[in-house]
């Protein structure tokens, strides 16, 4: 969908890009880990980089896309997930 919107908006000089965050450390998932007796630190074990992301990781991607450095970028999908989506096909069911 993002590519279709980018194609439609590009002639008007509007860039359209998306950011796809992965496992991001927030107060909400800290609470979830506590309520289910799961250790949130181990969620980073599912990520290729070996840690959960934080708000600065996502903000960096968004800042880039909003900057003049990305003035020629449209229709991009940036996955800010530490490699999680790359690993999913290979690790499916490995931890079941």
C-alpha positions as CSV (number, residue, x, y, z in Angstrom):
1,X,0.0,0.0,0.0
2,X,2.8,2.4,0.8
3,X,4.2,2.1,-2.7
4,X,0.8,2.7,-4.3
5,X,0.4,5.9,-2.1
6,X,3.9,7.0,-2.9
7,X,3.3,6.6,-6.7
8,X,0.0,8.6,-6.4
9,X,1.5,11.4,-4.3
10,X,4.9,11.8,-6.0
11,X,3.8,14.0,-8.9
12,X,2.6,16.5,-6.2
13,X,6.0,16.5,-4.6
14,X,4.8,14.5,-1.6
15,X,7.0,11.7,-0.3
16,X,5.4,8.7,1.4
17,X,7.5,6.3,3.4
18,X,6.8,3.9,6.3
19,X,8.6,2.8,9.4
20,X,8.0,-0.7,10.8
21,X,9.3,-1.0,14.4
22,X,10.1,-4.4,15.8
23,X,10.3,-5.3,19.5
24,X,10.7,-1.9,21.1
25,X,11.3,-1.5,24.9
26,X,8.4,0.6,26.3
27,X,6.7,0.9,29.6
28,X,3.8,-1.1,28.1
29,X,5.7,-4.2,27.3
30,X,7.6,-3.9,30.6
31,X,4.2,-4.1,32.4
32,X,3.2,-7.0,30.1
33,X,6.4,-8.9,31.0
34,X,5.8,-8.4,34.7
35,X,2.1,-9.4,34.5
36,X,2.9,-12.7,32.6
37,X,6.1,-13.5,34.6
38,X,8.1,-13.3,31.5
39,X,11.6,-11.8,31.4
40,X,11.4,-9.0,28.8
41,X,15.2,-9.0,28.4
42,X,14.9,-12.4,26.7
43,X,12.7,-10.9,24.0
44,X,15.9,-9.6,22.6
45,X,17.0,-13.2,22.0
46,X,14.6,-13.3,19.0
47,X,16.4,-10.3,17.4
48,X,19.5,-10.7,15.2
49,X,21.2,-7.7,16.9
50,X,20.6,-9.4,20.3
51,X,18.7,-6.7,22.0
52,X,15.3,-4.9,22.0
53,X,15.1,-1.6,20.3
54,X,14.2,1.7,22.0
55,X,12.4,4.9,21.1
56,X,15.7,6.4,19.8
57,X,16.1,3.6,17.3
58,X,12.6,4.3,15.8
59,X,13.1,8.1,16.1
60,X,16.3,7.9,14.1
61,X,14.6,6.3,11.2
62,X,11.7,8.8,11.3
63,X,14.1,11.7,11.6
64,X,16.0,10.5,8.5
65,X,12.9,10.2,6.4
66,X,11.7,13.7,7.5
67,X,15.1,15.3,6.8
68,X,16.4,16.7,3.6
69,X,18.8,13.8,3.5
70,X,15.9,11.7,2.3
71,X,14.5,14.2,-0.2
72,X,14.8,11.7,-3.0
73,X,13.3,8.8,-1.0
74,X,9.7,7.8,-1.5
75,X,7.9,4.5,-1.2
76,X,10.5,3.2,1.2
77,X,9.7,0.7,4.0
78,X,12.3,0.9,6.8
79,X,12.2,-2.0,9.2
80,X,13.6,-0.8,12.5
81,X,13.6,-4.3,14.1
82,X,17.2,-5.3,14.6
83,X,16.9,-8.0,11.9
84,X,13.8,-9.7,13.4
85,X,11.9,-9.9,10.2
86,X,14.9,-11.3,8.4
87,X,15.2,-14.1,11.0
88,X,11.5,-15.1,11.2
89,X,11.4,-17.5,8.3
90,X,14.4,-19.4,9.7
91,X,13.4,-19.5,13.4
92,X,9.7,-20.3,13.1
93,X,8.9,-23.0,15.6
94,X,12.5,-23.1,16.9
95,X,11.4,-22.0,20.4
96,X,8.1,-23.9,20.7
